Amino acid sequence: FVNLEINYPQYPNWQAKSVLSMGRILLEQKKTDQAIERFKEVLSRYKDEEAIGLARNYLEQIESE
């Protein structure tokens, strides 16, 4: 995922989904703070509506726990 984020700037939608996936994996590993950083990165850096919506959902779930 990191390779995609770094080496393919011409594909921002793929990058957004990659960062989102990293956040999900971190969340599964109970690395909540790092996952939150990734989800917020999706919100601030990318314009992919689907990824933004999913990142918001994950952040809302984390906040409600």
Secondary structure, DSSP 4 states (H G I P E B T S, - for coil): -HHHHHH-TT-HHHHHHHHHHHHHHHHHTT-HHHHHHHHHHHHHH---HHHHHHHHHHHHHHHH-
